[in-house]
């Protein structure tokens, strides 16, 4: 396998590492921050891409065998339900992905500006916008430690800033205040009793509006409608 950087790899978050699979160098890459326990994983994953030409991204079921329960954030849909049920993915979790090379190039890869948090949101939206599908393949499994993202001191600031940035970079202008407003309200309710976290969140939220998020390249309205038909319009 050959390796290429896609951003801030040294910090170990997902902008992390993109590995080209030597067996199919023209077809498939994977962002690998997890580990595989199934020796048949890659063969079955490649078979899925071969069978579905519009399959752009597959996120496997992610499991921590040492944890009492796996985080629901690893299930990439709004109605979590049974983690063993496959479905369309909105958005993918960045720590364990397989990506068709042509889709990865059409998407433009991971956005370096979104380093640390919400790269998967933009990656998923752009995957659908490029005419591909993002899929949660619960029949594939990867292991990853269930560490809380809040262990990083910068979490709350980066979470708020990047939430604003991904909207400013990627959404049609009419949806930007709606998306940011819905998520801001949800965060404010969750953080109302944690003043330290709330202060950091507010700092990041302000940065999201005052600092440049990088190049703006909004998805099409037809993509918005396509995502809505799958039950996840890009406002929640």
N, C-alpha and C positions, 0 to 999 in steps of 0.2 A: 504494500500500500504506500502511496505517496501522500505527503501531507502538505497542506497549504494553509496559511494563516487567513483568518477572516476577521481581524480586529484585535481586541485586547486579550489575546490568548493567555498571556502570562498570569492573568488574574483568575483563571480557572472557571470563569462563567462562560456562558455558551458561545458568545461571539467567537468563542474558543476555537475548536479545531474542526476543520473539514477534511475528512479522509477520503481519498479516491479509492474505490475498490478496484484492485488490480485486475480482477477477473472480468470486469465490465467497465473499462476506463472511459468509454464514451457515453455511458448510460447513467451511472448511479454514484452518488456521493452520500456520505452520512456525517452528520454532526454527532460526535461521540463523546459524551461526558459520563456515560453509564457503562455497565459491563454486561456481557451476554452470557447466559448459562446454557442456552440451547444450541447444540452444535449444528442444528439444521436451520437456525434462524435466518442466515443470509440466503440460503437456497430458496426458502419459502418466500422471503421478502422479494428477491429478484423475480420469482415466478409471478408474484402479484403485479409487479410493474410490467412484466411481459404481457400479462393477460389484459391489462387496462391501460391503453395508450394515453389516456387523459389523467392518469394518476400521477400527481406531482410530488406529494409529500405523504409519508406514512409515519405516524407516531405510534410506537408500540405501547402496550400496557406496561406501566412502570411500577415496580414493586420493590419494597425494602423487606427482605426476609427477616430482618431483626426487629422490625417495628410492630407495635400492637395493631396499628392500622395505617394504611397508606394515605397520604394527603389527597383530598378531593381535587386540589388544583392540578393534579396529574391527569385528570379525566377531561379531555378538551371539548366540553360541551356545557351548555348552561343548565340542563337538567341532568345531573350526574348519573343517578340510577346505578345500575349494575356495572361495575368497571370491566366486566368480561363481555359486555355488549359492544360490538364495533359500531361506528357511526361516522358521519361527516365530522370534521374537526374544525372548531372555531373557538379559540385559536390553539395551535399546537404548543405543547410545553417544550422548551428549547433544549432540554438536557439529553434527549434521545430521539433522533430523527433520522429517517432515510429520505433522500431527496433525489429525484431524477435530475441528471445533470442539465438537460435542456431547460427544465423548469427553474433550477437554481440560477442559471444564467439569465433567463427571461425576467426573473424576479429581481436580480441584481445582488443576490446573496443577502447576508445579514447586514443591517444598517449599523455601521460603527457608531453613529451618533446615539443610538439607543443602547449602548453598552450597559450591561448589567440587568436591565429589566425591560420587558415588553418587546424584545426583538421578535418573539414568536408571533405577536399580534400582527405586526407589519408583514412578516414573512407569509403568514396565512392569508391575509387580505390580498397581497400581491400574487400569491399562487392562484387564488380564484380569479383574480383580475386578468391573469395571463392565459386563462382558458383551461387551467388544470384543476384538479380536485385535491383537497387535503383530507386525509383519512386517518381515523383512529383504528388501528388494527389490533384489536384485543386478542387475536390469536397469536400474536407475537409478543414476547416478553423480554424486558431488560430490567436489570436491577440497579438501584440507585439509593444512596442513604437518604432517609426522610428528614433532612436537616431543614429547620425553619429559615426562610429567607431573612427574617427579622434579626438573625444573629449578626448580620452586617450592620454597622452603625449608620451607613448611608442609605439603608433600605427605604425609609419613609420619604426622604427627600427625592431620591431617584425614582421611586414609584410614582410620585405625584408629577415630577417634571416630565418623565418619559410618557406618562399617560396623556399629557397635553401635547407633547411633541409628536406622538404617533398620530394623533388626530390632525394636527396642523400639517404634517407631512403627507398624509395618506387619504384623508376623507374629502369628499366634496364639501365645499365651504359651508353649505347650509347645514351639514351634519356635525360640524366641529363643535359648536356650542352645546348641541343636544347630547353628544357623546360625552364631552367633558363634564357637563352639568350632571348627568346621571351618575357617572362614576365619582364625581366629587361629593355628591350628596351621600352616596353609599359609604365612602371613606370617612366623611365627617361623623356619621352616625357611629361607625365602628371605633373611631379614635376619640370620641368625646370625653372619655374618662382617662385618657393618657395624654397629659398636657405636653410632655417632652416629645412624644411622637407627633402630636398634632402641630407643634411648632416647627419641627423639621419638615413635615408634610406641607405646611403653608409656604415655607421657604422654597421648596421644590416647585410647588404650584405656581408661584410668582415667576420663578426662573423659566418655567415652561412657556410663559407668555412674553417675557422680556428678552430671553436669549434666542438665538437662531437655532431652529431644529435641523438645519441642513436643507437640502433641495426638496421642494414641494412637488410631488407627483401623484395627484389624486387618482383614486380608482374610479372606474366608470359607474354611472348610475345603473347600467345593466348588471354590473357585478353586485351592487347593493341589492337589487331585486333578486338576483340569483341566490345570494346568501340568505335573504329573507325567506325565500321559498324553502330553504333548509332549516328554518326556524331560528336563525341567528343573524338578524340585521346588524350592521356595524354601529349600533348605538348602545349596546349592552355588552 
